Amino acid sequence: MSTRSRIRRSATLLVLCAACGGGPRLTNLRCREIPCQDPEDPFKLRLAVDFSDPSGTMGAGALELLLNGNLVEGVSLADLFNTQNLAANATQGTLQIDEDLSLSSAQSGTTFAAGVRVRNGQEQESNAPELDFTLSLGGN
């Protein structure tokens, strides 16, 4: 195989790899309201996160809620996309999430990290952004 053929083949492989998209990506995890904790339920966080998924299959996947890096709950993204009027084949957008916390020791001042991760319809896993919180109970 000539050098020219190898370069052409390598360039083709790079283009094909770039078309793969690398799976879903989550960015800008944030509180969508201030305070982030629901005033009626201090164990509920009102979050938002931006997503991109070149495959357009995230609507067929699942959202995973994380507490200190551990999976707490999985939620169907089809239902979430539907209630938030996102097209099932959306390649980018913003998800609004209410994350209910299950803390083993629920004392005011407890610190924890809340995070999210998604798996698209092709079973590709995203990154898992986190936010650090200190639990506030009883108006503290």
N, CA, C and O of each residue as an XYZ file, in Angstrom:
560
protein
N       0.860     -1.178      0.000
C       0.000      0.000      0.000
C       0.900      1.232      0.000
O       1.819      1.345      0.810
N       0.623      2.138     -0.909
C       1.434      3.341     -1.027
C       1.128      4.306      0.120
O       0.104      4.185      0.792
N       2.015      5.246      0.328
C       1.820      6.258      1.368
C       0.562      7.062      1.090
O      -0.187      7.388      2.011
N       0.331      7.378     -0.156
C      -0.845      8.153     -0.542
C      -2.137      7.382     -0.190
O      -3.097      7.969      0.311
N      -2.147      6.086     -0.454
C      -3.317      5.253     -0.133
C      -3.542      5.191      1.370
O      -4.682      5.245      1.831
N      -2.462      5.078      2.136
C      -2.584      5.035      3.601
C      -3.134      6.347      4.146
O      -3.975      6.341      5.046
N      -2.669      7.464      3.612
C      -3.161      8.774      4.053
C      -4.646      8.900      3.722
O      -5.431      9.348      4.557
N      -5.032      8.509      2.511
C      -6.438      8.586      2.099
C      -7.291      7.694      3.009
O      -8.375      8.098      3.430
N      -6.808      6.490      3.310
C      -7.547      5.570      4.167
C      -7.659      6.130      5.590
O      -8.723      6.047      6.202
N      -6.575      6.698      6.118
C      -6.598      7.294      7.460
C      -7.568      8.462      7.517
O      -8.299      8.614      8.497
N      -7.584      9.292      6.472
C      -8.504     10.431      6.437
C      -9.947      9.947      6.406
O     -10.809     10.537      7.057
N     -10.220      8.887      5.663
C     -11.577      8.328      5.603
C     -11.992      7.810      6.972
O     -13.125      8.042      7.395
N     -11.112      7.122      7.670
C     -11.423      6.611      9.001
C     -11.696      7.747      9.980
O     -12.590      7.637     10.819
N     -10.939      8.838      9.883
C     -11.164      9.984     10.750
C     -12.529     10.604     10.495
O     -13.223     10.975     11.441
N     -12.924     10.722      9.242
C     -14.234     11.273      8.902
C     -15.329     10.363      9.442
O     -16.307     10.852     10.009
N     -15.188      9.058      9.278
C     -16.183      8.117      9.798
C     -16.281      8.196     11.314
O     -17.378      8.161     11.870
N     -15.160      8.300     11.971
C     -15.153      8.397     13.432
C     -15.816      9.692     13.890
O     -16.556      9.695     14.874
N     -15.561     10.776     13.195
C     -16.177     12.053     13.560
C     -17.687     11.986     13.392
O     -18.417     12.636     14.140
N     -18.168     11.212     12.426
C     -19.603     11.081     12.206
C     -20.274     10.301     13.330
O     -21.478     10.444     13.545
N     -19.515      9.478     14.051
C     -20.078      8.698     15.158
C     -20.632      9.604     16.246
O     -21.636      9.271     16.876
N     -19.998     10.735     16.473
C     -20.488     11.706     17.435
C     -20.055     11.466     18.868
O     -20.135     12.384     19.684
N     -19.606     10.284     19.200
C     -19.089     10.027     20.531
C     -20.133      9.901     21.621
O     -19.771      9.876     22.797
N     -21.399      9.820     21.291
C     -22.427      9.627     22.312
C     -22.923     10.928     22.914
O     -22.484     12.012     22.530
N     -23.851     10.809     23.871
C     -24.458     12.004     24.462
C     -23.494     12.750     25.378
O     -22.563     12.169     25.937
N     -23.738     14.039     25.517
C     -22.915     14.891     26.389
C     -23.838     15.822     27.161
O     -24.751     16.426     26.597
N     -23.584     15.927     28.465
C     -24.335     16.824     29.342
C     -23.438     17.978     29.762
O     -22.277     17.773     30.116
N     -23.982     19.195     29.723
C     -23.220     20.382     30.124
C     -24.116     21.310     30.923
O     -25.343     21.224     30.867
N     -23.489     22.182     31.652
C     -24.169     23.266     32.360
C     -25.260     22.775     33.322
O     -26.378     23.292     33.316
N     -24.930     21.783     34.138
C     -25.860     21.363     35.196
C     -25.994     22.522     36.172
O     -25.001     23.081     36.639
N     -27.239     22.870     36.469
C     -27.463     24.056     37.289
C     -28.802     23.948     38.012
O     -29.642     23.109     37.689
N     -28.971     24.824     38.998
C     -30.264     24.972     39.654
C     -31.139     25.786     38.712
O     -30.702     26.821     38.207
N     -32.363     25.341     38.466
C     -33.223     26.108     37.559
C     -34.055     27.129     38.306
O     -34.688     27.986     37.689
N     -34.063     27.048     39.639
C     -34.723     28.047     40.475
C     -33.840     28.287     41.696
O     -33.051     27.428     42.089
N     -33.988     29.448     42.275
C     -33.259     29.789     43.495
C     -34.296     30.005     44.593
O     -35.176     30.849     44.420
N     -34.238     29.297     45.695
C     -33.225     28.295     46.035
C     -33.439     27.017     45.227
O     -34.528     26.758     44.714
N     -32.379     26.232     45.130
C     -32.419     24.994     44.364
C     -33.327     23.964     45.039
O     -34.024     23.202     44.368
N     -33.310     23.952     46.371
C     -34.175     23.051     47.122
C     -35.607     23.558     47.057
O     -35.857     24.749     47.246
N     -36.545     22.659     46.791
C     -37.964     23.005     46.775
C     -38.366     23.445     48.180
O     -38.121     22.702     49.131
N     -38.977     24.632     48.353
C     -39.352     25.102     49.691
C     -40.327     24.160     50.401
O     -40.323     24.076     51.630
N     -41.162     23.450     49.633
C     -42.126     22.522     50.215
C     -41.505     21.168     50.537
O     -42.021     20.430     51.376
N     -40.404     20.840     49.876
C     -39.754     19.533     50.048
C     -38.243     19.709     49.933
O     -37.704     19.686     48.827
N     -37.549     19.886     51.067
C     -36.105     20.154     51.013
C     -35.280     18.993     50.456
O     -34.081     19.146     50.220
N     -35.912     17.828     50.244
C     -35.198     16.690     49.656
C     -35.373     16.632     48.140
O     -34.973     15.657     47.504
N     -35.966     17.664     47.566
C     -36.147     17.736     46.112
C     -35.327     18.902     45.576
O     -35.462     20.038     46.032
N     -34.474     18.603     44.601
C     -33.671     19.628     43.931
C     -34.278     19.918     42.568
O     -34.657     19.001     41.839
N     -34.367     21.198     42.229
C     -34.897     21.621     40.937
C     -33.722     21.968     40.033
O     -33.133     23.043     40.147
N     -33.384     21.038     39.128
C     -32.187     21.147     38.305
C     -32.526     21.295     36.826
O     -33.642     21.006     36.396
N     -31.556     21.744     36.069
C     -31.631     21.774     34.605
C     -30.246     21.413     34.082
O     -29.232     21.720     34.709
N     -30.218     20.756     32.923
C     -28.947     20.402     32.289
C     -29.138     20.452     30.778
O     -30.170     20.028     30.258
N     -28.135     20.972     30.084
C     -28.151     21.020     28.623
C     -27.586     19.705     28.096
O     -26.678     19.125     28.694
N     -28.130     19.239     26.971
C     -27.647     17.985     26.390
C     -27.394     18.144     24.905
O     -27.978     18.996     24.236
N     -26.507     17.297     24.414
C     -26.320     17.126     22.979
C     -26.108     15.636     22.746
O     -25.432     14.961     23.522
N     -26.695     15.137     21.670
C     -26.570     13.728     21.306
C     -26.695     13.626     19.790
O     -27.804     13.593     19.257
N     -25.553     13.578     19.091
C     -25.581     13.547     17.635
C     -26.400     12.397     17.053
O     -26.864     12.494     15.917
N     -26.589     11.316     17.799
C     -27.340     10.169     17.273
C     -28.839     10.437     17.206
O     -29.552      9.763     16.462
N     -29.330     11.417     17.977
C     -30.757     11.703     18.006
C     -31.582     10.604     18.653
O     -32.781     10.494     18.399
N     -30.941      9.782     19.493
C     -31.663      8.666     20.122
C     -31.820      8.812     21.629
O     -32.233      7.873     22.310
N     -31.490      9.995     22.148
C     -31.566     10.167     23.594
C     -32.993     10.013     24.107
O     -33.193      9.533     25.223
N     -33.982     10.407     23.320
C     -35.372     10.285     23.725
C     -35.813      8.850     23.953
O     -36.857      8.613     24.560
N     -35.035      7.892     23.475
C     -35.341      6.469     23.673
C     -34.494      5.871     24.792
O     -34.499      4.656     24.993
N     -33.776      6.707     25.514
C     -32.860      6.229     26.546
C     -33.376      6.437     27.950
O     -34.582      6.462     28.196
N     -32.430      6.588     28.873
C     -32.776      6.732     30.290
C     -31.905      7.793     30.946
O     -30.741      7.981     30.593
N     -32.506      8.477     31.908
C     -31.811      9.443     32.756
C     -31.486      8.743     34.059
O     -32.350      8.092     34.646
N     -30.258      8.869     34.518
C     -29.843      8.272     35.783
C     -29.549      9.381     36.777
O     -28.730     10.260     36.511
N     -30.210      9.340     37.914
C     -29.983     10.311     38.981
C     -28.934      9.743     39.920
O     -29.021      8.588     40.338
N     -27.940     10.563     40.250
C     -26.804     10.123     41.053
C     -26.723     10.908     42.349
O     -27.005     12.106     42.376
N     -26.343     10.242     43.406
C     -26.097     10.880     44.691
C     -24.720     10.426     45.153
O     -24.491      9.237     45.373
N     -23.809     11.376     45.298
C     -22.415     11.082     45.640
C     -21.820     10.045     44.691
O     -21.066      9.165     45.106
N     -22.173     10.165     43.400
C     -21.623      9.289     42.377
C     -22.312      7.951     42.236
O     -21.970      7.179     41.340
N     -23.278      7.650     43.100
C     -23.969      6.363     43.063
C     -25.357      6.507     42.448
O     -26.053      7.495     42.684
N     -25.749      5.514     41.660
C     -27.062      5.514     41.029
C     -28.155      5.434     42.085
O     -28.141      4.543     42.934
N     -29.105      6.371     42.032
C     -30.239      6.400     42.952
C     -31.496      5.923     42.241
O     -32.284      5.153     42.791
N     -31.671      6.396     40.999
C     -32.893      6.091     40.271
C     -32.661      6.273     38.783
O     -31.880      7.129     38.367
N     -33.340      5.467     37.986
C     -33.342      5.620     36.541
C     -34.731      6.032     36.089
O     -35.733      5.534     36.604
N     -34.788      6.938     35.130
C     -36.065      7.472     34.650
C     -36.074      7.397     33.125
O     -35.067      7.696     32.483
N     -37.203      7.001     32.545
C     -37.356      6.955     31.095
C     -37.262      8.364     30.506
O     -37.964      9.275     30.943
N     -36.404      8.528     29.529
C     -36.314      9.828     28.864
C     -37.478     10.046     27.903
O     -37.796     11.193     27.586
N     -38.122      8.980     27.431
C     -39.281      9.137     26.536
C     -40.366      9.940     27.246
O     -40.939     10.859     26.661
N     -40.649      9.603     28.493
C     -41.669     10.329     29.261
C     -41.237     11.769     29.519
O     -42.032     12.699     29.381
N     -39.983     11.943     29.892
C     -39.466     13.281     30.177
C     -39.490     14.158     28.921
O     -39.901     15.316     28.980
N     -39.052     13.608     27.791
C     -39.087     14.358     26.533
C     -40.527     14.752     26.203
O     -40.783     15.884     25.794
N     -41.460     13.824     26.381
C     -42.859     14.086     26.053
C     -43.434     15.204     26.920
O     -44.060     16.127     26.397
N     -43.233     15.137     28.235
C     -43.802     16.152     29.128
C     -43.141     17.514     28.952
O     -43.741     18.540     29.271
N     -41.903     17.529     28.445
C     -41.201     18.794     28.240
C     -41.246     19.254     26.784
O     -40.527     20.175     26.395
N     -42.095     18.606     25.982
C     -42.287     18.968     24.572
C     -40.991     18.979     23.772
O     -40.778     19.851     22.930
N     -40.121     17.995     24.045
C     -38.898     17.817     23.264
C     -39.158     16.721     22.235
O     -39.751     15.693     22.560
N     -38.720     16.935     20.999
C     -38.867     15.905     19.968
C     -38.079     14.665     20.384
O     -36.975     14.771     20.919
N     -38.654     13.494     20.136
C     -37.997     12.236     20.520
C     -36.621     12.095     19.882
O     -35.742     11.443     20.446
N     -36.425     12.699     18.710
C     -35.134     12.597     18.015
C     -34.284     13.861     18.161
O     -33.389     14.105     17.352
N     -34.562     14.663     19.189
C     -33.792     15.899     19.415
C     -32.313     15.581     19.586
O     -31.950     14.608     20.248
N     -31.472     16.398     18.991
C     -30.025     16.212     19.125
C     -29.432     17.179     20.144
O     -28.268     17.049     20.521
N     -30.233     18.151     20.592
C     -29.779     19.061     21.643
C     -30.984     19.705     22.301
O     -32.070     19.764     21.724
N     -30.775     20.188     23.517
C     -31.849     20.841     24.249
C     -31.500     20.958     25.719
O     -30.344     20.801     26.114
N     -32.513     21.237     26.522
C     -32.346     21.371     27.967
C     -33.380     20.497     28.659
O     -34.564     20.533     28.326
N     -32.921     19.717     29.617
C     -33.808     18.892     30.438
C     -34.026     19.578     31.771
O     -33.081     20.081     32.378
N     -35.267     19.602     32.228
C     -35.590     20.089     33.564
C     -35.850     18.861     34.431
O     -36.648     17.991     34.081
N     -35.162     18.810     35.564
C     -35.177     17.611     36.393
C     -35.514     17.986     37.825
O     -34.958     18.938     38.374
N     -36.423     17.237     38.425
C     -36.658     17.322     39.872
C     -36.030     16.076     40.465
O     -36.534     14.972     40.264
N     -34.940     16.240     41.191
C     -34.225     15.099     41.765
C     -34.603     14.954     43.233
O     -34.306     15.821     44.054
N     -35.261     13.846     43.546
C     -35.603     13.531     44.931
C     -34.433     12.803     45.569
O     -33.928     11.821     45.025
N     -34.011     13.290     46.720
C     -32.840     12.742     47.393
C     -33.232     11.690     48.425
O     -34.241     11.818     49.118
N     -32.429     10.675     48.506
C     -32.586      9.666     49.554
C     -31.288      9.680     50.358
O     -30.329      8.983     50.025
N     -31.275     10.470     51.403
C     -30.067     10.585     52.230
C     -30.200      9.682     53.446
O     -31.228      9.685     54.123
N     -29.152      8.908     53.720
C     -29.196      7.998     54.868
C     -29.141      8.763     56.195
O     -29.730      8.335     57.188
N     -28.441      9.878     56.204
C     -28.414     10.709     57.414
C     -28.878     12.104     57.024
O     -28.128     12.877     56.429
N     -30.120     12.414     57.364
C     -30.727     13.676     56.945
C     -30.657     14.701     58.059
O     -31.608     14.877     58.821
N     -29.534     15.366     58.145
C     -29.367     16.430     59.122
C     -29.035     17.705     58.370
O     -28.358     17.678     57.342
N     -29.513     18.806     58.888
C     -29.150     20.071     58.291
C     -27.631     20.203     58.340
O     -27.008     19.917     59.363
N     -27.048     20.633     57.241
C     -25.602     20.777     57.166
C     -24.918     19.600     56.484
O     -23.720     19.670     56.208
N     -25.649     18.513     56.204
C     -25.075     17.369     55.493
C     -24.687     17.810     54.082
O     -25.481     18.449     53.392
N     -23.477     17.473     53.656
C     -23.030     17.827     52.310
C     -23.136     16.597     51.404
O     -22.959     15.464     51.850
N     -23.425     16.840     50.142
C     -23.560     15.752     49.179
C     -23.387     16.313     47.771
O     -23.441     17.524     47.558
N     -23.177     15.407     46.814
C     -23.079     15.775     45.399
C     -24.246     15.130     44.664
O     -24.438     13.917     44.742
N     -25.022     15.935     43.953
C     -26.116     15.441     43.119
C     -25.656     15.515     41.672
O     -25.078     16.516     41.246
N     -25.914     14.454     40.921
C     -25.484     14.424     39.535
C     -26.473     13.699     38.646
O     -27.430     13.085     39.119
N     -26.225     13.780     37.360
C     -27.057     13.117     36.359
C     -26.159     12.501     35.290
O     -25.039     12.945     35.040
N     -26.706     11.463     34.676
C     -26.041     10.802     33.551
C     -27.159     10.283     32.657
O     -28.243      9.975     33.152
N     -26.923     10.179     31.363
C     -27.922      9.603     30.463
C     -27.306      8.475     29.645
O     -26.096      8.407     29.429
N     -28.193      7.601     29.206
C     -27.855      6.570     28.219
C     -28.830      6.787     27.066
O     -30.043      6.832     27.270
N     -28.294      6.922     25.855
C     -29.181      7.144     24.720
C     -29.746      5.809     24.234
O     -29.471      4.763     24.822
N     -30.530      5.850     23.169
C     -31.157      4.643     22.634
C     -30.171      3.645     22.055
O     -30.536      2.502     21.780
N     -28.921      4.065     21.866
C     -27.867      3.169     21.392
C     -27.013      2.651     22.542
O     -25.958      2.055     22.327
N     -27.487      2.885     23.779
C     -26.791      2.458     25.000
C     -25.446      3.156     25.206
O     -24.590      2.644     25.928
N     -25.253      4.313     24.581
C     -24.040      5.101     24.816
C     -24.261      5.934     26.063
O     -25.317      6.543     26.236
N     -23.266      5.957     26.926
C     -23.364      6.651     28.213
C     -22.721      8.031     28.125
O     -21.685      8.208     27.484
N     -23.348      8.996     28.774
C     -22.807     10.362     28.802
C     -21.816     10.516     29.945
O     -21.556      9.586     30.709
N     -21.282     11.704     30.030
C     -20.530     12.133     31.202
C     -21.523     12.312     32.350
O     -22.732     12.225     32.134
N     -21.042     12.556     33.543
C     -21.925     12.670     34.714
C     -21.591     13.926     35.516
O     -20.885     13.848     36.522
N     -22.098     15.096     35.076
C     -21.818     16.321     35.835
C     -22.489     16.275     37.209
O     -23.530     15.644     37.386
N     -21.874     16.954     38.172
C     -22.380     16.987     39.544
C     -22.392     18.411     40.070
O     -21.641     19.269     39.607
N     -23.259     18.645     41.045
C     -23.280     19.887     41.814
C     -23.168     19.516     43.289
O     -23.772     18.541     43.734
N     -22.401     20.285     44.041
C     -22.265     20.065     45.474
C     -23.296     20.903     46.242
O     -23.542     22.063     45.913
N     -23.888     20.292     47.263
C     -24.920     20.938     48.052
C     -24.666     20.722     49.532
O     -23.971     19.787     49.929
N     -25.240     21.599     50.343
C     -25.332     21.419     51.782
C     -26.812     21.454     52.121
O     -27.495     22.436     51.830
N     -27.310     20.388     52.734
C     -28.720     20.275     53.039
C     -29.132     21.313     54.067
O     -28.466     21.499     55.086
N     -30.234     21.983     53.787
C     -30.769     22.999     54.698
C     -32.180     22.595     55.084
O     -33.070     22.547     54.236
N     -32.386     22.304     56.359
C     -33.702     21.906     56.877
C     -34.210     22.943     57.872
O     -33.431     23.568     58.591
N     -35.499     23.110     57.900
C     -36.118     23.966     58.908
C     -35.738     25.425     58.806
O     -35.651     26.119     59.819
N     -35.507     25.905     57.575
C     -35.207     27.328     57.391
C     -33.807     27.711     57.792
O     -33.522     28.901     57.933
N     -32.894     26.728     57.987
C     -31.504     27.043     58.350
C     -30.739     27.555     57.168
O     -29.555     27.870     57.287
